[in-house]
Amino acid sequence: MGKVTGFIVFAVIACVQPASAQGTEQEREACTPDAMRLCGQFIPDADRIEACLRNAGPRLSPACYAVFNPPRATDQTRRAQQRSRRPPPPPSDDDDE
């Protein structure tokens, strides 16, 4: 691998997302090929690479698409999560004791 290609690969891996939210190694691995293929002209500008990948939409590989567009929870899952976050009801005042 030439020095230029090595630098480009390093830049993409390090800069697919801004430093404050570079994502996991798995996310970087998922998006590096797409960044090279679709957004190479923006290397090494991390902000422009991220914007390019976000705007690429359906042209992204399925793995990278999932990084930028995570699947949303179904309505049933959301309702279950909301129920689990509610505080338990207060104890009833039974005078039978």
Helices and strands as residue ranges (DSSP letters): H 3-15, G 19-21, H 25-39, G 40-42, H 46-56, G 57-59, H 62-68, H 75-85
